Amino acid sequence: MMAVKQTIAFIDAADGLYTVLVKKLAEANYPLLFISNDGHKYQQLTDQIKSESPNADISITDCAEEGCWEADIIALFDNTTLEKKLLDRIRVVATQKVVIYISTINTTSPTLNKAKELQQMLPNSKLVQLFHNPVRLELLVAGASQEAIDLVSVIFENAGFTITEKVKSLRH
């Protein structure tokens, strides 16, 4: 029996750097849910992905709370504005869920500080940082929960990425 694939919700602000991540997940048949007030931007991306992968399972919603409730995993990008209002709305529905914070591999300390801030604002979530090399299909995965690190690693390996390193870090 085949396991049901995790639904991944992406909250706002995906740009060209991260489009490859989303496309590869769709190609690997992961159900994707885009959450944005700018549905037009995500409709264009959805149309593009579906033209390349007609069986892609993609939905779009403008309600962060509902979208995060439906999703198994929540993903935010380092260019997402971490508004307290948004995080307050999703805090309850993100409890015990994996929250992936995605940034490029040339991480600066503001990105690390933002991840620490995110973990403080979503204390009951399992935060995993995903560092993406935009030139290659390589990722570094870090987090406090080994189970969450392993889950995220398997998902992205199934989508064709190479995990270059898994880092178990202490909760800050």
Backbone hydrogen bonds in HBPLUS format (Angstrom, degrees):
<---DONOR---> <-ACCEPTOR-->    atom                        ^
c    i                          cat <-CA-CA->   ^        H-A-AA   ^      H-
h    n   atom  resd res      DA  || num        DHA   H-A  angle D-A-AA Bond
n    s   type  num  typ     dist DA aas  dist angle  dist       angle   num
A0072-ASP N   A0007-THR O   2.92 MM  65  5.19 149.1  2.01 130.4 140.3     1
A0073-ILE N   A0007-THR O   3.04 MM  66  6.32 153.9  2.11 163.2 165.7     2
A0008-ILE N   A0031-PRO O   2.96 MM  23  6.40 161.6  1.99 162.2 162.4     3
A0033-LEU N   A0008-ILE O   2.93 MM  25  6.12 151.8  2.01 149.0 147.4     4
A0009-ALA N   A0073-ILE O   2.84 MM  64  6.21 168.1  1.86 159.5 160.5     5
A0075-ALA N   A0009-ALA O   2.64 MM  66  5.88 157.1  1.69 171.4 177.9     6
A0010-PHE N   A0033-LEU O   2.80 MM  23  6.20 155.1  1.86 157.0 164.8     7
A0035-ILE N   A0010-PHE O   2.84 MM  25  5.97 167.2  1.85 165.3 161.7     8
A0011-ILE N   A0075-ALA O   2.93 MM  64  6.27 166.5  1.95 175.5 176.9     9
A0012-ASP N   A0035-ILE O   2.81 MM  23  5.84 160.7  1.84 161.1 167.8    10
A0018-TYR N   A0015-ASP O   2.93 MM   3  5.64 138.4  2.10 120.6 130.7    11
A0019-THR N   A0015-ASP O   3.11 MM   4  6.19 123.8  2.44 147.5 161.1    12
A0021-LEU N   A0018-TYR O   2.99 MM   3  5.31 124.4  2.31 105.5 119.3    13
A0022-VAL N   A0018-TYR O   3.30 MM   4  6.71 161.0  2.34 157.2 160.8    14
A0023-LYS N   A0019-THR O   2.88 MM   4  6.10 167.5  1.90 159.2 163.0    15
A0024-LYS N   A0020-VAL O   2.96 MM   4  6.01 164.0  1.98 147.8 152.0    16
A0025-LEU N   A0021-LEU O   3.10 MM   4  6.32 154.1  2.17 146.9 153.8    17
A0026-ALA N   A0022-VAL O   3.00 MM   4  6.26 157.4  2.05 150.2 156.5    18
A0027-GLU N   A0023-LYS O   2.88 MM   4  6.15 158.9  1.93 152.6 158.6    19
A0028-ALA N   A0024-LYS O   3.06 MM   4  6.22 138.4  2.24 136.4 146.9    20
A0028-ALA N   A0025-LEU O   3.18 MM   3  5.04 125.5  2.50  90.6 104.6    21
A0030-TYR N   A0025-LEU O   3.04 MM   5  5.56 167.5  2.06 154.6 152.8    22
A0029-ASN N   A0026-ALA O   2.94 MM   3  5.04 154.0  2.01 110.9 113.9    23
A0032-LEU N   A0057-ASP O   2.82 MM  25  6.21 166.9  1.84 166.3 169.8    24
A0059-SER N   A0032-LEU O   2.95 MM  27  6.40 149.0  2.05 145.0 154.7    25
A0034-PHE N   A0059-SER O   2.83 MM  25  6.19 168.5  1.84 155.2 154.2    26
A0061-THR N   A0034-PHE O   2.86 MM  27  6.28 156.7  1.92 166.8 173.5    27
A0036-SER N   A0061-THR O   3.00 MM  25  6.49 154.7  2.06 154.3 160.4    28
A0041-LYS N   A0038-ASP O   3.20 MM   3  5.84 128.9  2.48 114.0 123.2    29
A0043-GLN N   A0039-GLY O   2.73 MM   4  5.91 138.5  1.90 146.2 159.4    30
A0044-GLN N   A0040-HIS O   3.06 MM   4  6.35 155.3  2.13 150.9 155.1    31
A0045-LEU N   A0041-LYS O   3.27 MM   4  6.61 159.0  2.32 142.1 147.5    32
A0046-THR N   A0042-TYR O   2.78 MM   4  5.91 159.0  1.83 145.3 151.8    33
A0047-ASP N   A0043-GLN O   2.85 MM   4  6.02 163.2  1.88 149.4 153.7    34
A0048-GLN N   A0044-GLN O   2.97 MM   4  6.17 156.9  2.02 146.5 153.0    35
A0049-ILE N   A0045-LEU O   2.89 MM   4  6.14 163.7  1.92 153.9 157.9    36
A0050-LYS N   A0046-THR O   2.84 MM   4  6.01 167.8  1.85 156.0 159.8    37
A0051-SER N   A0047-ASP O   2.98 MM   4  6.11 137.5  2.17 139.9 150.4    38
A0052-GLU N   A0048-GLN O   3.33 MM   4  6.63 140.7  2.49 139.0 148.4    39
A0052-GLU N   A0049-ILE O   3.01 MM   3  5.22 128.6  2.29 100.5 114.1    40
A0053-SER N   A0049-ILE O   2.62 MM   4  5.78 150.9  1.70 154.2 164.9    41
A0056-ALA N   A0053-SER O   2.92 MM   3  5.53 163.1  1.95 130.8 131.9    42
A0067-GLY N   A0063-CYS O   2.91 MM   4  6.01 166.3  1.93 155.5 160.1    43
A0068-CYS N   A0064-ALA O   2.88 MM   4  5.92 162.4  1.92 149.4 154.0    44
A0069-TRP N   A0065-GLU O   2.98 MM   4  6.08 143.1  2.12 139.9 150.4    45
A0070-GLU N   A0066-GLU O   3.03 MM   4  6.31 154.8  2.10 149.9 155.4    46
A0071-ALA N   A0067-GLY O   3.10 MM   4  6.25 143.6  2.23 142.1 151.9    47
A0074-ILE N   A0098-VAL O   3.01 MM  24  6.41 166.2  2.03 158.6 162.7    48
A0100-ILE N   A0074-ILE O   2.69 MM  26  6.15 158.0  1.74 159.2 165.8    49
A0076-LEU N   A0100-ILE O   2.82 MM  24  6.18 162.9  1.85 170.8 176.4    50
A0102-ILE N   A0076-LEU O   2.81 MM  26  6.13 172.9  1.82 163.2 163.9    51
A0080-THR N   A0077-PHE O   2.84 MM   3  5.23 162.4  1.88 120.3 122.2    52
A0078-ASP N   A0102-ILE O   2.75 MM  24  5.87 133.0  1.96 172.8 167.3    53
A0083-GLU N   A0081-THR O   2.89 MM   2  5.65 128.6  2.16 109.3  93.7    54
A0087-LEU N   A0083-GLU O   3.00 MM   4  6.34 170.1  2.01 161.1 163.2    55
A0088-ASP N   A0084-LYS O   2.76 MM   4  5.89 150.0  1.85 150.1 158.7    56
A0089-ARG N   A0085-LYS O   3.15 MM   4  6.37 148.8  2.26 139.8 147.3    57
A0089-ARG N   A0086-LEU O   3.09 MM   3  5.23 119.6  2.47  96.8 111.4    58
A0090-ILE N   A0086-LEU O   3.10 MM   4  6.48 146.8  2.22 148.3 157.6    59
A0091-ARG N   A0087-LEU O   2.91 MM   4  5.72 129.1  2.18 142.3 153.2    60
A0094-ALA N   A0090-ILE O   2.82 MM   4  5.82 127.6  2.10 154.1 169.4    61
A0095-THR N   A0092-VAL O   3.38 MM   3  5.50 164.1  2.40 103.8 108.3    62
A0097-LYS N   A0094-ALA O   2.96 MM   3  5.22 163.0  1.99 128.8 130.4    63
A0096-GLN N   A0124-ASN O   2.62 MM  28  5.67 170.2  1.63 143.8 147.1    64
A0126-LYS N   A0097-LYS O   2.86 MM  29  5.98 172.0  1.87 147.9 150.7    65
A0099-VAL N   A0126-LYS O   3.03 MM  27  5.89 158.7  2.08 124.4 129.8    66
A0128-VAL N   A0099-VAL O   2.85 MM  29  6.16 158.0  1.90 156.4 158.3    67
A0101-TYR N   A0128-VAL O   2.82 MM  27  6.19 160.3  1.86 156.0 162.2    68
A0130-LEU N   A0101-TYR O   2.92 MM  29  5.99 166.3  1.93 144.2 145.3    69
A0103-SER N   A0130-LEU O   2.94 MM  27  6.33 162.3  1.97 162.9 166.6    70
A0132-HIS N   A0103-SER O   2.71 MM  29  6.00 164.9  1.74 155.2 159.6    71
A0105-ILE N   A0132-HIS O   2.70 MM  27  5.07 133.7  1.91 139.0 132.6    72
A0111-THR N   A0108-THR O   3.01 MM   3  5.54 129.7  2.27 114.0 125.7    73
A0112-LEU N   A0108-THR O   3.34 MM   4  6.78 155.3  2.40 146.8 153.8    74
A0113-ASN N   A0109-SER O   2.79 MM   4  6.03 159.5  1.83 157.0 162.9    75
A0114-LYS N   A0110-PRO O   2.83 MM   4  5.99 148.4  1.93 141.4 150.2    76
A0115-ALA N   A0111-THR O   3.00 MM   4  6.28 149.3  2.10 145.0 152.7    77
A0116-LYS N   A0112-LEU O   3.06 MM   4  6.37 155.2  2.12 146.9 153.3    78
A0117-GLU N   A0113-ASN O   2.92 MM   4  6.16 156.8  1.97 147.3 154.0    79
A0118-LEU N   A0114-LYS O   2.86 MM   4  6.08 153.2  1.93 144.4 151.9    80
A0119-GLN N   A0115-ALA O   2.96 MM   4  6.24 156.9  2.02 148.4 153.8    81
A0120-GLN N   A0116-LYS O   3.03 MM   4  6.31 151.4  2.11 145.3 153.1    82
A0121-MET N   A0117-GLU O   2.94 MM   4  6.21 147.1  2.05 146.1 155.6    83
A0122-LEU N   A0118-LEU O   2.88 MM   4  6.05 135.0  2.09 145.5 157.7    84
A0125-SER N   A0122-LEU O   3.15 MM   3  5.61 160.4  2.19 123.3 123.6    85
A0129-GLN N   A0142-ALA O   2.64 MM  13  5.06 156.2  1.69 153.5 159.9    86
A0142-ALA N   A0129-GLN O   2.90 MM  13  5.06 160.0  1.93 149.3 153.5    87
A0131-PHE N   A0140-LEU O   2.81 MM   9  4.98 170.6  1.82 155.6 157.9    88
A0140-LEU N   A0131-PHE O   2.90 MM   9  4.98 151.9  1.98 138.7 147.9    89
A0133-ASN N   A0138-GLU O   3.06 MM   5  5.52 165.5  2.08 163.7 160.6    90
A0136-ARG N   A0133-ASN O   3.20 MM   3  5.58 132.8  2.43 108.8 119.8    91
A0162-THR N   A0137-LEU O   2.72 MM  25  6.10 164.7  1.74 159.3 163.9    92
A0139-LEU N   A0162-THR O   2.84 MM  23  6.19 151.1  1.92 161.8 165.5    93
A0164-THR N   A0139-LEU O   2.78 MM  25  5.86 151.1  1.86 153.2 163.1    94
A0141-VAL N   A0165-GLU O   2.92 MM  24  6.30 167.3  1.94 162.1 162.7    95
A0167-VAL N   A0141-VAL O   2.74 MM  26  6.18 160.4  1.78 155.1 162.0    96
A0143-GLY N   A0167-VAL O   3.02 MM  24  6.58 147.2  2.13 163.0 173.2    97
A0169-SER N   A0143-GLY O   2.85 MM  26  5.38 158.9  1.90 126.7 133.0    98
A0149-ILE N   A0145-SER O   2.94 MM   4  6.25 160.2  1.98 154.4 160.3    99
A0150-ASP N   A0146-GLN O   2.88 MM   4  6.06 163.5  1.91 151.5 155.6   100
A0151-LEU N   A0147-GLU O   2.96 MM   4  6.17 156.8  2.02 145.1 151.6   101
A0152-VAL N   A0148-ALA O   2.99 MM   4  6.13 173.7  1.99 155.1 156.2   102
A0153-SER N   A0149-ILE O   2.93 MM   4  6.03 157.4  1.98 147.0 154.2   103
A0154-VAL N   A0150-ASP O   2.96 MM   4  6.14 160.9  2.00 150.1 154.2   104
A0155-ILE N   A0151-LEU O   3.04 MM   4  6.30 164.9  2.07 153.3 157.3   105
A0156-PHE N   A0152-VAL O   3.08 MM   4  6.30 170.9  2.09 154.6 156.2   106
A0157-GLU N   A0153-SER O   2.85 MM   4  5.96 149.4  1.94 147.4 157.0   107
A0158-ASN N   A0154-VAL O   2.84 MM   4  5.97 157.8  1.89 150.6 156.4   108
A0159-ALA N   A0155-ILE O   3.18 MM   4  6.45 128.5  2.46 133.4 146.9   109
A0161-PHE N   A0156-PHE O   2.95 MM   5  5.51 161.3  1.98 154.6 150.3   110
A0160-GLY N   A0157-GLU O   2.99 MM   3  5.14 162.2  2.02 108.7 112.8   111
